[in-house]
Amino acid sequence: MSSTTYENIEITWLGHASFRLSGVGKVMYIDPYVLDDEPPMADIVLATHEHYDHCPRDNIMRILREDGVVITTRGCASSLVGIQCRRVKDGDVIDVDGVRVEAVPAYNIGKPFHPRGLGVGFIIEMGGVRIYHAGDTDLVPEMENVRADVALLPIGGTYTMSPTEAVEAACKISPKVVIPMHYNYLSGLEQDAHSFALQLKQRAPHIEVRILE
């Protein structure tokens, strides 16, 4: 687990695809499969899809404030019985006390793991900063429309983009900062984030890569 700050937002990578965003008086978790020992309570929880390593019921119940909000897909919400969820699909936008959350496409092409329409990525606008969490996705055409200051991109391959595909995604999105995720935590996702950073530097030297460990 490690953190970085972009403008007024602290971004903590907890491991795998799990992040915590802190700023403007809010605490948000994304795909909280991995948590620290004493996690701060959440005002907002986002879950990109229903797989156990992205939509963990016990962890969500552990961190969610009594008045907290869960934003997720229909599939994930169905496993969170007893938890108030706001369901989203591609293109939906929800505002929670000044934090804007937009659901965007996330899916595999030519692989069976994440069919189109069952999962999403999220663009979060928080304190004037736009952060894109890609979810479990391949390099998809809709990334051309993503505009973000910070992009959280999977590089593990197999179930998501490979490092080379993530470089292409970063070039399409052209964020100021990229943080790689979804690698080295579970079996089959072994990758070298520093190799990804080198590839991206060669293609787009204006994009900063921050490797959180």
HUDAPE-V676313 format. One record per backbone hydrogen bond with DSSP energy under -1.0 kcal/mol. CO is the residue of the C=O (numbers start at 0). NH is the residue of the N-H. Records with the same first field share a line. If there is no record, write none. Layout:
CO: NH, NH
This chain:
1: 12
3: 10
5: 8
8: 5
9: 21
10: 3
11: 19
12: 1
14: 17
15: 181
17: 13
18: 29
19: 11
20: 27
21: 9
22: 25
25: 22
26: 42, 43
27: 20
28: 45
29: 18
30: 32
41: 64
42: 68
43: 28
44: 70
45: 30
47: 119
50: 53, 54
55: 59
56: 60
57: 61
58: 62
59: 63
62: 41
64: 67
68: 44
69: 85
70: 46
71: 87
72: 76
73: 77
75: 78
76: 79
79: 82
85: 71
88: 91
91: 102
93: 100
95: 98
98: 95
99: 124
100: 93
101: 122
102: 90
103: 120
106: 137
113: 107
114: 117
120: 103
121: 132
122: 101
123: 130
124: 99
125: 128
128: 125
129: 148, 149
130: 123
131: 151
132: 121
136: 160
139: 142
140: 143
141: 144
142: 145
148: 175, 176
149: 131
150: 178
151: 133
152: 180
156: 158
160: 156
161: 165
162: 166
163: 167
164: 168
165: 169
166: 170
167: 171
168: 172
169: 173
175: 207
176: 150
177: 209
178: 152
180: 154
185: 188
188: 183
191: 195
192: 196
193: 197
194: 198
195: 199
196: 200
197: 201
198: 202
199: 203
203: 206
207: 177
